[in-house]
Amino acid sequence: MRDYAASLTADDFEEVLWPTEEGDKVVYAHLAKTWVRKLGPCQVLIVKLDPDDDLKHTRYWATSRLDDTLEEVVGHAAQRWTIEVLFADFKELMGSDHYQIRSARGIVRFWALGLCLYQFLDEVRAAHRRLWREDLTLGQARQQIGESHWEGLLDWIFDQIESGATRNEIRQALQPAMHLQNLQNYCKSKQRRNQKNKNT
């Protein structure tokens, strides 16, 4: 397909609208009916942001829906891309690729909690955009929340010291959080070991 795409000229691409959450954006697309190994007969969508872009900036999607029009295939690809981005965010933000779910109930719980977190981080991004006219990624929003919590924790510790609290009293008050931190450290260590085993 790369060789085929390389043979196309700018005139072979049509201007179409790619639906996104922020509104439709213009892309340039070409649809080819072909046969792909392991997929069989299909239509391959070739997309560029600019008709003169090189192959490095060209994207490909395949569909088995042989009778769909270019606009229909673009609509399906855009919807599927939104889902793929969601899955990628879940892997990066919550380590879902390491989460072993053993029941249907567990799957529902995990995705319900995950989508609540996703919504929360999206609202943090929206608030940041309104205040600072600056866009954050979901990862940056999560990092910002984490840093804010650590600042709050340090302020609380200093307040406790200034009010005369003993080391033991502070440790006892922090015990639930320290237990959670130990659990998080254990999970991260286990993920690193699993990744190392995969690489070897």
N, C-alpha and C positions, 0 to 999 in steps of 0.2 A: 504493500500500500504506500510505503514511503516513496518507492520508485514511481508509482502512478501519480502520487501527489506532486512529485517533483516535475512531472511532465505537464501539469496543468498551468494555465496562464491565469492572470487576474480576471480575464473575461469569462473563465469557466466557473467563477464563483458568483452566487446570487446574494444580494443583501437581504437579510432576514432579521426578525426580532427574536432575541433570546430572553425569555422571561426570567426575572430575578426578583427577590424580595424588595429590592430598592426600585423596581420598575424595569420595563423592557430596555435592553441595550442592543445596539446594532452589531451584528457579526456578519461574516461572509462565509457562505457554506456551499458545499458541493456534495451531491448524493450519487453514489455509484452502486449499481447492482453487480454483485460478484459472488465468488465462492471462497470461503475462508476455511482453512484447515481447522478441524475440530468444531467448527460452527456450521459448516455446510453453506447452502444458498442464503445470502443475506444482503442487506443494504448497508453500505458503510458511509457514515456521515463524516465529512472532512470540514473542519471549522478553523477559520482564522479571524483574528480581530481586525486585520487589515489585509486586503487581497494581495498585497505585495510582500507579506510576511514570509520569512524563510521556514524551512521544515522544523526548525527548533521551536518555533512558536505555533506549530500546527497541531491540532488535536483531532482524535479519531474516536468514533463510536460505531458499534455494529448493532444491527437489529434484525430479527428474523421476520419482521413485518414487511413483507415484500411489496405490498400494495400501498403503503403509506406515502403521502406526499412529503416533500422537503419540509414544509412547515410543521406537519404532524411529527416527523422524526425529530426535528429540532425541539418541539415541545416536550416529547418523551425524554430526550437526552437531558434537557434542562432540569426536568423534574428528578430524573435519576441522579444527576450531578449533585443536586441539593441533598439527596439521601446519602450519597457517598461522602460528602463533606461532613454531614452529621456523624456518620460512622467514624470518620477519621478524627473528628473532634473528641468523640467518646473514647477512642483509643488513647489519644494524647493527653486528654485532661483527666480521665478517670481510670485508665489502664484496663479498659474493658476486654482487651485481647488476652489478659491474664486472669480474668475473672471466670471461675469455674461454676457455672450454674447447673444445679442438679434437679431442678423442678420447674414446672410451668409457673408456679407461684413466685419462685425466685426470679424468674425472667421478668415477670410483670413488676415486681418490686424494684428490681434494678433499673429498668427503663423508666419507671415512674419517678424514682429518686433522681436518676440521671437527667431526665427532661426538666425536672424542677430546678436542678442546678444550672442547666443550660439556659432556662428562662431567666433565672436570677442574674447570671453573668451577662446575658443580653441586655437586661435592664441597667446593669452597671455601665455597660458600654454606651447605651443610649443617654444616660445621665451625664457621662463624661463628655460625650459629643455635644450635648446642649450647653454645658458649662464652659468647655475649653475649645470647641470647634475642632476637635481632633478625634480621629478614629483609633480605637483599640481593637486588637484581636481578642478572642476569648481567652487565650493564654495570658495576655497582658492584663486583662480584667481580673483574672484569677490571682495573678501575681500582686496586683494592686491591693486586692482584698487581703491577701496574706500579709503583706507589709503593714497594712493598716492595723490588722489584728495584733501583730508583734509589737507595734508602737503602743497600742492600748495596753498590752500585757506589761511592757516595761514601765509605763506610767503607773499602772496599778501596783507593781512591785515597789517602786520608789515611794508611792503614797503610803504603802504598808510599813515600810522601813521608817519613814518620817513620823508615822503615828505610833511607833514603838513596838510594832509586831516583831516577834522573835523569828529566827530562822525556821524553827520547827512549825510554828503557826503558818508561815507562808508556804512551807513545803506541804503541810496538810491541806491547805486550801487549794493548792495546785495539783494535788494527787490525781484527780480524774483526768486533768489535761495531760499530766506527765504519762499516765497510763496510755492515753490515746497516742501521744507522740512516740512512745515505745512501740506501739502496735504499727504505726505508720512506718517507722524505721525498719521494723521486721519485714513488712510487706515490700518496701523498696529493696531491701537486701535480697529477698527471695526473688523479686523480679530480675535483679542484676544477675543472680546465679542462674536463673532459667535462660536469660539471654546469652550468658557465657556458654552454657551447655549447648544451646542452639548453634552458636558460632563455631563450636568445636566439633 
